[in-house]
Amino acid sequence: QVQLQESGPGLVKPSETLSLTCTVSGDSISSASFYWSWIRQHPGKGLEWIGYIYFSGSTYYNPSLKSRLTMSIDTSENQFSLKLSSVTAADTAVYYCATVNSWRVDYWGQGTLVTVSS
Amino acid sequence: QSALTQPASVSGSPGQSITISCTGTSGDVGRYDFVSWYQQHPGKVPKIVIYEGSKRPSGVSNRFSGSKSGNTASLTISGLRAEDEADYYCCSYAGRGTYVVFGGGTKLTVL
């Protein structure tokens, strides 16, 4: 059973960079079983796929966010991370880290609310 | 605007069956057998109920079933129960470049 836990600031100022980390337990992040993913949900709205990173470091980003997005993986800490630059109020959302296997999301973190406000 | 189109709401009485549709294009739902469905209760984390169009994960009730016709996938819940009241999201693989698209979600009300 994979467990995921997001961590990072809950408040980010406009134009700054949102940074989140997901700590993985129950499996090695070097496992080829999963794509390590980020998904967000705007308040009261639907789900939006942000992107994912494979253990090799290969990344796959939502085209609408690609220019502002960087994902990385830290095998020594069993973590993967998200950085979203130049944020605006439209980036206020609950951010989930998750695992994707055969294009299904099997495991989700609890989610962390990030508010963009000055 | 979401890439996949779902009705905003559906409702049914206990014991009845309901179907939620998820309409995409020939580039996602119509092309790949990688449609999944997620149930989300208020304030909770989404939970997968169907994957690869019609497969049920271990532990999911057999009252949940999935199907596809053309560019439209469907989730059917039979024998409705009060605990089925939740938001439901469809999701599809959309090929290289886009990868994953979600529907806008459907609120199921059990009357």
Boltz contact constraints between the chains, C-beta under 6 A:
constraints:
  - contact:
      token1: [A, 46]
      token2: [B, 2]
      max_distance: 6.0
  - contact:
      token1: [A, 46]
      token2: [B, 104]
      max_distance: 6.0
  - contact:
      token1: [A, 46]
      token2: [B, 105]
      max_distance: 6.0
  - contact:
      token1: [A, 47]
      token2: [B, 89]
      max_distance: 6.0
  - contact:
      token1: [A, 47]
      token2: [B, 102]
      max_distance: 6.0
  - contact:
      token1: [A, 49]
      token2: [B, 100]
      max_distance: 6.0
  - contact:
      token1: [A, 60]
      token2: [B, 99]
      max_distance: 6.0
  - contact:
      token1: [A, 103]
      token2: [B, 34]
      max_distance: 6.0
  - contact:
      token1: [A, 103]
      token2: [B, 93]
      max_distance: 6.0
  - contact:
      token1: [A, 104]
      token2: [B, 36]
      max_distance: 6.0
  - contact:
      token1: [A, 104]
      token2: [B, 51]
      max_distance: 6.0
  - contact:
      token1: [A, 108]
      token2: [B, 45]
      max_distance: 6.0
